[in-house]
Amino acid sequence: MRGEPKVVVITGASAGVGRATARRFAVDGAHIALLARGLDGLSATEREIIVLGGRALVVPTDVADPDQVFAAAERIERELGPIDIWINNAMTTVFGPVDAISPAELRRVTDVTYHGYVWGTQAALRAMKPRNRGTIVQVGSALAYRAIPLQAAYCGAKHAVRAFTDSLRSELLHDRSDIHLTMVQLPAVNTPQFRWCENKLGVEAQPVPPIFQPELAADAIHFAAHHRRREVFLGGSTIKAVLGQKLMPGYLDHRLVKLGYEGQATEVPRAPGRPVNLWSPVAGDHGAHGHFELRARRRDPIARFGTWLGAAGVQAAAIALVVGTIAGTSYAVSRALR
């Protein structure tokens, strides 16, 4: 996708999905602003982008602070040019039951994972509205539709991002704006967050299987940034979570009593005093991948098909499948009764 280089902003760009997404846009030769707190990871990402043919601007930023986010946007426009694509991706979480999480920890997760998206979106709108063009990508999660136990703060923030995005979408339609707003709902991804997020479980946490590699998420984000999709569901597990919550939320409440606890816990004891990134970045370069290489999917046909189809297409196909199944069953019963 060469041509005039796009100016792309990625929050949470120092590791995980943000890191993989930066590499994906670098292949296009994009000019990429890298926002995160950890300078070690940002510098490593910058080097990767240059090798892949892109241009990078490192902007150390705590997305929970609106002044830092707005200042970052102004610097990006000065040094790289008009922002074409803004990707909100930065997140943090706390693993543990609600009554074990302090008010300060709950507030911090919300400030990063929800308010960080709000400030990023406002910064993007300030830059894009005068030109009446641009794309804002909200990196969400299946947990934006179906919350799970032991991550209440994160799930609440992701639900809030989805509601905020829906409100803004209608405002942009009202204004007849050409700014495109899209959201990508991700499955469990093999990122470093599980070894540095705050954890009250007593054992190390893990993503609930099936687990996907960050590059699959990056491909979906890149696609959403270049195609007019309202929303993208990545992977069969995300589709099942979204549709399951709509069709049988009570069943999922009970199903997650086991899956939500056992599925997120490893057998590895949590090391006392291990670094936590809730309040400050963990030193070092942690890359895009976590500790679950052998279990993570590098390819997934459902992920590719679902990304191309978009959320509306996926839901329409699912409804058609259900209706077709019911119709087929009815026909078979009627034949049997003749």
N, C-alpha and C positions, 0 to 999 in steps of 0.2 A: 504494500500500500504506500508506494513512494509518491513523490510529487512535492508540493510545498510542505515543509516540515510543520507538524502540528505542535502547538504548545500545550503540554499535558501536565496537570498537577496531580500528584498522588500523595495522600496522607497515609501514615503508617508504612512508609516506603523502605524502612531499614531492614525489614525481615518479613518472613511469611508470605502471605498473598500479595501484599504491597510490593515486596521485592521481586516476586515472579512477574507481577504486572508491569513493573518498570522495565524488566528485561524484554517483555513481549512488545512494548511500545518502542523500545530502542531499536528493534529489528526494522521498524518503519523509518528509522532516522529521525524520530521525534525529538523535540527539545523538551526535556522532562524536569520539572521541579520536584525535588524530593523533600517531603516534609515528615519529620519525626523528631524524637528527642535525642536518640542515641547517635552521637557523631561517628563512632566506630562503624556501625552498620551503614550509616548514610554514606560515609567515605568509600566503603567497599562496594556499595551499590553504584556509586558514581563511576568507579573504575570499570565495573561490568558494562555499564551503559556505553561508555566510550569505546570499549573493545567491540561491542555489537553494532556500532555505527551511529549511536545517538549522541545527543548533547545533554549534559546534566548540570543542574544548579542545586546545590545543597543548601537547604534553608532549615536549620534547626528550629523546631516549633513544637510547643505543647498545645495540641488542638483544643484542650480544655480552656485555654485562655483566649477569649475573642480578640483581644488587642494584638496578640502574637499572630493569629490567623489573618487578620485584616492587614497587618504590616507585611506579612509574607506575600499576600496577593499583590500588594503595591510593588514590592520588590521584584516579583516575578514579571509583572507587566513592564517594569523599567528595563530589566536585564534580558528577558527572553522574548518579550513582545506580547501581543494580545492573547489571552488564555482561550484556547479552543475547547479543552476537555478538562473538567475538574472531577476527580475520583475521590470520594470520601470512603476511607477504608480503615482508619486507625481505630483500635479497640483495646479494651482490657476487660478482665472478668475476675470474679472471686468464686472459687469452688467451695461450696459448703451450704448447710441449711440456713434458712433465713435468720433464725434466732442466734446464729453464731457469727453473723456478719455485723460489724459495727456501723453506726450511722455514717461515720466518715468514709468507710470503705464503700458503702452503698452510693454515697454522693459522688465519690471519685469515679466509680464505674460509669455512673450516669453522665458525669461531666465529660468524660472521654468518649464514650460509646454512643451517647445521644447528642449532648450539646456540641461535641466536636463536629458532628455532621451538620448541625444547625449553623454553627459559625462558618464552616466551610461552604455551605450552600449560600449563606448570605454574602460571603466574600465573592463567590463565583457570580452571583446575580449582580453585584455592584460592578463587576468587570464586564459582564456579558450584556446586560440590559441596554446600555447606550448603543451597542452595536447590533442588538436584536439577533444574536446568534450564539451558538455554543451548546455544549452538552454537559450535563451533570449526571454522574453515575453514583448511585448509592449502593455500596456493597453491603448486602444484607445476609440473611441466613434463613434456613428453614425454621429456625427458632423465632423468627419474626411472626410466624403463623402458629406454631405449636411449641409452647414453652415446655421446658423439662425441669425436673427437680435438680437442686444443687447448683443452679445457675440463675437464680431469680433476678438478680440485678442486671445481668447481661441480657436475658430474655426480655425483661421489661424495657430496656433501652432499645433493643431491636424492634419490638412492637411499636415503640414511640417513633422511631425513625420512619417506619412504614406509614403511620398515621400522618406524621408531618409531611412526608412526601406526597401523599394523596391530597392533602390540603393545598399544597403548593401547586400541584399539577392542575387543579381546577382554577387556581388563580391565573396561571399562565395561559390556560385556555380562554379564560374570560378576557385577558388582555390581548388575545390573538398573537401571543409571542411565538417566535420561531426558536426559542431556547428549548432544547429537548431534555426531558427529565426521565430517567430510567432507573430501575432497581434490579440488582442481580441477587437472587436468593441462593446461598451456597449450602452444600452439605457439610459433613465433617471433613476437615482438611488437615493434612499432615504438616503442621507449622510448629515453630519453636515455642509457641505460647504456653504449651502444657508443662514446660519445665521452668517457666519463670512467672506465671500468674500466681496471685495469692491463692492459698489452698488450705482449707480447714479439714480435709478428709482424713489425714493421717497416712494416706498413701498417695503416690503420684497419680495424676489424672490422665485421662486419654480421651480422644474423640470417640463418640459413639459410632461404631462401624455401620455401614461401609465407609472407609476412609479414602479420600481422593488426594492426589498430589496437587500442590499449589499451581502448577502449570495449567491444569485443567480449569481451575478458577480464573487464572489470568486470561486464558483464551476466551472464556465466557464474558469477562469484563471488557476485553478488547472488542468482541463482537457487539456487545450492547452499546459501546461508545460510537460505533460506526453504522448501526442499523436502528431504524425507528421502532423499537420494541418498548412497550410500556413497562414490561417486567420480564425477567428471564428466570426460569427455575433450572438449576443445574443438578442433574442426576435423578435417578429413580427414587432415591431415599427422600429427596426434597419434595418431589411430586407426591409421594405417598403421605408425607407429613402434612402437606397443605390440604390435600383432598381428604385425608383422614380426619383432620380437625373440623372440616366443614360437614362431613357426613356422620362421624361417630366420635365426638369429643369425649363423651363419658367413658367409652371403651379405652381410649388412649390414656385417660387419667389413671385407670387401673393398670393398663399395660406398662406404663412408665414407672409404676411402683417397683418393678423388678429391673426393667431395661434401663431406666434413668439412673439407678444406683449402681448396679453391676456393670452397666455399659460404660460408665465414666471412670471406673476405678481400676487401676492396675494392681499387681501384687507387689509392687516395689514400694517399700516404706518411704515416706517423705523425709528427705534429709533435713535435719534440724539446721536452721540458719542459712538455708540455701537462698540465693539472690531472688528478689521479687521486684517486678517492674511496675507495680501499681503506682508508686510515688515518684520513682526516678528510674531512668533507663539502666538496664543491666549492661555492664561494660563488655566489650568484645563484639566481634562480628558473628552473628548466629545464623546467617544465611536464610534461605527460604524454607528449608525442610526441617521437620522435627525428627523424633526418634522412631517413627513408625514406617520406615522405608519398606520393609518386607510385606507390610499389610496394605499399603496404599496403592490405589489404582492409578496407573499412568494413562490408560485409555478407557473410554466407556462409551459404547454406541448410544445408550440412552441419553447421556450427557450431551453428546454432539447433536442428536436429534432434537432434544428438548430446547437447547440453546437456539437452534435455527428456527424452531417453531414459535418460540415465545410463550409466555405464560398463558395468554388467551388461547392460543392454539392447542397447548397441552391440555387445558381444562376442557376445551371443546372436544378434543379427541377422547378424553376420558369419559365425558358424558355420552358421546356416541358409542363408546365401547359398552358402557353400562346399559344404555338403551338397546343396543344390538343384542346383548346377552339376554336381557329380559324378553325381548321379542322372540329370540331363538328358543328360549325355554318355553314360552307360551305356545309357540308353534309345535314344538315337540310334544307338549302335553296334549294339545288339541288333537294331534295325529294319533296319539296313543289311545285317546278316548273314543275314537271313531269305531 
